[in-house]
Amino acid sequence: MQEQISYGNTLLEFSVSRSARKTLAIEVHPDQSVQVIAPPSADLEDIKQKVLKRGSWIVKQQLYFEQFLPRTPEREYVSGESHLYLGRKYLLKVRQSVDKDVKLRGGELQVFVPQPENNDMVRRQLADWYYQHARRRFSESIRDSLKKFDKYQLSEPPLIIKRMAKRWGSCTPNGNIILNPEIIKAPSKCIEYVVIHELCHLIHQNHSRQFYHLQSEIMPGWEKWKERLERTLI
């Protein structure tokens, strides 16, 4: 549901979604959209007042993301394009082969498909390769990062790989970690930042001062990798 409220001379537009949570959360996404996640019982007027109260922060976040626009143009999945993997650019080479495969060779990302002129086939093959590598790398990152949470005695959470239009990651109320496969294209430290961010949500289910204090304790200088992630993938 799309809503709006005036903040000075600025019209703040935001969407509202309901969640089984006790507190209200406001998120500004890389595309500058604003999402409010509210408890089922939250009154719309109360929500608008909360948005108004956070107006300065919302505008500041939108201005921050504005510097990264326009977003990376849509890929056509043809030879000669550059594609990212772990923060490095690779030249896409599409080759004809009976057997489908993807290989990293030198500075090339080679995609083997029966119909190299079929862009959608190339896209699907490459997406599957990214997904498989994302699952392995993300699982490793979660296990490595959990060592930094020893005193909290966290168990390894279930991992879900899911494409999300406006999020790099998410932590569900029942403790599942959802990660966007797109972040496999970013440097390893950026992946670590997203993983640690979501693991912190297993302890603090909000973006309170306590949450950010914990995140800074676990990963000092996380701001640098957050910005690097946004500069790389937006």
C-alpha positions in Angstrom: 0.0 0.0 0.0 1.5 3.3 -1.1 1.1 6.4 1.2 2.6 9.9 1.3 3.1 12.7 3.8 4.6 16.2 3.5 7.9 16.9 5.2 8.6 20.6 4.7 8.7 21.2 0.9 9.3 17.5 0.3 6.6 14.9 -0.3 7.7 11.6 1.3 6.2 8.6 -0.4 6.3 5.2 1.3 4.9 1.8 1.2 3.5 0.0 4.3 3.8 -3.8 4.9 2.6 -5.6 8.0 4.7 -8.0 9.9 4.4 -10.0 13.2 6.7 -7.7 15.0 6.3 -5.4 18.1 8.1 -2.4 16.7 7.9 -0.3 13.6 10.8 -0.2 11.2 11.6 2.3 8.4 13.9 1.3 5.5 15.2 3.4 2.6 16.3 1.2 -0.3 19.0 1.9 -2.9 16.3 2.9 -5.5 15.3 5.7 -3.0 12.0 4.0 -2.2 10.8 4.0 1.5 9.3 1.0 3.1 7.6 0.9 6.5 7.3 -2.4 8.2 4.7 -2.2 10.9 2.9 -4.4 13.5 -0.5 -5.6 12.4 -2.2 -3.3 14.9 -0.4 -0.1 14.0 -2.7 2.8 13.1 -2.0 4.5 9.7 -1.9 8.0 11.3 0.6 6.8 13.9 2.7 5.4 11.1 2.6 8.7 9.2 3.7 10.5 12.3 6.6 8.1 12.8 7.7 8.7 9.1 7.4 12.5 9.7 9.6 12.2 12.8 12.2 10.4 10.8 11.9 12.7 7.8 15.3 14.3 8.1 17.0 10.8 8.2 14.9 9.6 5.2 15.8 12.6 3.0 19.4 12.2 4.0 19.4 8.5 3.0 17.7 9.3 -0.3 20.3 11.9 -1.1 23.0 9.4 -0.3 21.6 6.8 -2.7 21.0 9.5 -5.4 24.7 9.8 -6.0 24.8 6.2 -7.3 22.0 6.7 -9.9 21.5 5.7 -12.7 21.6 2.0 -11.9 23.8 -0.4 -13.9 22.1 -0.8 -17.4 20.4 -4.1 -18.1 22.7 -6.8 -19.5 22.0 -8.3 -22.9 24.1 -11.4 -22.3 26.3 -11.2 -25.4 30.0 -11.6 -25.8 32.0 -8.5 -24.9 29.9 -7.4 -21.9 31.6 -7.1 -18.6 30.1 -9.1 -15.7 31.2 -9.1 -12.0 32.2 -11.9 -9.7 33.5 -11.2 -6.2 34.2 -7.6 -7.1 36.2 -8.3 -10.2 35.1 -7.6 -13.8 35.2 -10.4 -16.3 34.7 -10.3 -20.0 31.7 -12.4 -21.1 32.5 -14.9 -23.8 29.5 -17.0 -25.1 30.6 -20.2 -26.8 28.6 -23.0 -28.5 28.6 -26.4 -26.9 26.3 -29.4 -26.6 27.0 -29.4 -22.8 26.0 -26.3 -20.8 28.7 -25.0 -18.5 30.3 -21.8 -17.1 34.1 -21.4 -16.6 36.3 -18.6 -15.3 39.4 -18.5 -17.4 41.9 -15.7 -16.9 39.8 -12.5 -17.2 37.0 -14.2 -19.1 33.7 -15.6 -17.9 33.0 -18.2 -20.5 29.4 -19.5 -20.9 28.9 -22.7 -22.9 25.4 -23.3 -24.3 23.9 -25.1 -27.4 22.4 -21.8 -28.7 24.8 -18.9 -28.1 22.5 -16.5 -29.9 19.7 -17.3 -27.4 20.3 -14.5 -24.9 17.8 -15.9 -22.4 19.5 -19.3 -22.4 22.8 -17.6 -21.7 21.2 -15.5 -18.9 19.7 -18.6 -17.2 22.9 -20.6 -17.4 24.9 -17.7 -15.9 22.3 -17.1 -13.2 22.4 -20.8 -12.2 26.2 -20.5 -12.0 26.0 -17.4 -9.8 23.4 -19.2 -7.6 25.6 -22.2 -7.0 28.6 -20.1 -6.2 26.5 -17.9 -4.0 25.2 -20.8 -1.9 28.7 -22.1 -1.3 30.4 -18.7 -0.6 27.5 -17.5 1.6 27.5 -20.7 3.7 31.3 -20.3 4.2 30.9 -16.7 5.1 28.2 -17.5 7.7 30.3 -20.2 9.3 33.3 -17.9 9.5 31.4 -15.0 10.8 29.6 -17.0 13.5 33.0 -17.4 15.2 32.9 -13.7 16.0 29.6 -14.2 17.8 31.0 -16.9 20.2 29.7 -15.2 23.4 26.2 -15.2 22.0 26.2 -18.9 21.3 24.4 -18.6 18.0 23.6 -21.8 16.0 24.2 -21.7 12.3 20.9 -20.4 10.8 19.1 -21.9 7.8 20.2 -20.1 4.6 17.8 -19.1 1.8 19.1 -17.7 -1.4 16.5 -15.5 -2.9 16.5 -12.6 -5.4 15.2 -9.5 -3.9 14.6 -6.2 -5.7 15.3 -3.9 -2.8 17.4 -5.8 -0.3 20.8 -7.4 0.0 19.7 -9.6 2.8 17.0 -10.3 5.4 16.5 -12.1 8.7 13.1 -13.7 9.2 11.3 -13.8 12.6 12.0 -17.5 12.9 15.7 -17.0 12.4 16.3 -17.8 8.7 18.9 -15.8 6.9 17.9 -14.7 3.3 20.6 -13.5 1.1 20.4 -12.0 -2.4 22.5 -13.9 -4.9 23.4 -10.6 -6.5 25.9 -9.9 -3.7 28.2 -12.7 -5.0 29.2 -10.1 -7.6 30.6 -7.9 -4.8 34.0 -8.2 -3.0 34.2 -10.8 -0.2 34.3 -8.2 2.5 31.0 -6.8 1.2 29.5 -10.2 1.5 30.9 -10.5 5.0 29.2 -7.2 5.9 25.8 -8.3 4.7 26.2 -11.7 6.5 27.2 -10.0 9.8 24.4 -7.5 9.5 21.8 -10.3 9.3 23.5 -12.3 12.0 23.2 -9.2 14.3 19.5 -9.3 13.6 19.4 -12.7 15.4 20.3 -10.8 18.5 18.6 -7.4 17.9 15.5 -7.6 15.6 15.6 -3.9 14.8 18.0 -1.1 13.8 18.4 0.3 17.3 21.6 1.8 18.8 22.3 -1.6 20.4 22.1 -3.2 16.9 24.6 -0.8 15.4 26.9 -1.0 18.4 27.0 -4.8 18.0 27.6 -4.5 14.3 30.5 -2.1 14.9 31.9 -4.4 17.6 31.8 -7.4 15.3 33.0 -5.6 12.1 34.7 -2.3 12.8 34.6 -0.1 9.7 31.5 -1.8 8.2 30.4 1.5 6.7 33.2 1.3 4.2 32.0 -2.1 2.9 28.4 -1.0 2.9 29.3 1.9 0.6 31.6 -0.3 -1.6 28.7 -2.7 -2.0 26.3 0.0 -3.1 28.9 1.5 -5.5 29.6 -1.9 -7.0 26.1 -3.2 -7.5 23.8 -0.2 -7.9 
